[in-house]
Amino acid sequence: MKVKIGIIGVGHLGKIHLKLIKAIPSLELVGFYDINPETSAYVSQTYGVKSFTNRDALINAVDAIDIVTPTPTHFECAEAAVRAGKHIFVEKPVTFTIDEAEALMKLVSEAQIVAQVGHVERFNPAFLAVVEDLKKPLFIDTQRFAIFNTRGLDVSVVLDLMIHDLDIVLSTIKSPLKKISASGIAMITETVDMANARLEFLNGSVANLSVSRVAVENIRKARFFMHDKLINVDFLNKTSEKYSLANQSASSKGVWIPLEMDEQKRGIVIDKPKVVFNNAIEDELSVFADSIINQTTPTVSLEDAYNAVVVAHQILEKINNKL
Ligand code: NAD
């Protein structure tokens, strides 16, 4: 079975989705709709895909809709698709506001359709290489810095970039939030361009997240501290490392550095887990198709995405109170 799918929005990321969807066996790309006629003509001609001039006509022609428009328009597109009974894949952040995310959850639950959100780092091979070890992190430190780019400026850096790390943190620390502290500045745009947030959870875990869209190099890293090991994930360069304490017999697992400080002959083992390279966007879209075909819950649910949007807005409120 193939899921008939249409894309709304074929800008930077939408074009990448389009190319990948064409190659995914479980998806049949029916066409796309983009509000910009020049973009539509270019994409249709370049990729040989039907351009619909009316959003509802596209929605009516498919089983599922992939929403890759700017964030402030996610809700109106998602609402139209869900009201027509279509499955939805929505890029991150799922919506611009908490109210929209809440309304979308209600619509999706009533329509009983599959909804997945593009928190693509969950499919990053460097994260997947260590995810089984990320049990109960006590502390997570994330850094996401981007060279300045004019795309994504319609929302704050918290909703554009930090949302990725919020999803990773919330997917690994399974505990209610207790306290949020945050600072940020609006250096270039009207909204926050750089931010730091410290999240304290009821179980004692802490996450420290730093983001900036005014950087000289791109960095996307996270460090996870567990009680017996430290794990580093480089989301950009797709590498990960595990540091753990072990005696020499464990040296076969990686580089073993003796501590030379006690009789127990302990050392630090540095293991570089094998990263199985993939295309994370292709995988998340394939999982979406599989969830529709097999009627399973997608890896990144609407509830996960809602939780990330809620925390993002709590962070923004703390920052805006100070600005
Ligand atoms: P973009 O500006 O390059 O493209 C957006 C496209 O949507 C444009 O072609 C525009 O004409 C079209 N559009 C705007 N409003 C529309 C509407 N109402 N109906 C139909 N088409 C409309 O933006 P982008 O960088 O491709 O980002 C799109 C979305 O993808 C954003 O939500 C962004 O947060 C998300 N994104 C996610 C990642 C990721 O890592 N998962 C990376 C980049 C972007």
Residues whose N, C-alpha, C, O or C-beta is under 5 A from the ligand:
A	BS01	NAD	I8 G9 V10 G11 H12 L13 G14 Y33 D34 I35 N36 T39 V68 T69 P70 T71 T73 E91 K92 P93 G118 V120 R151
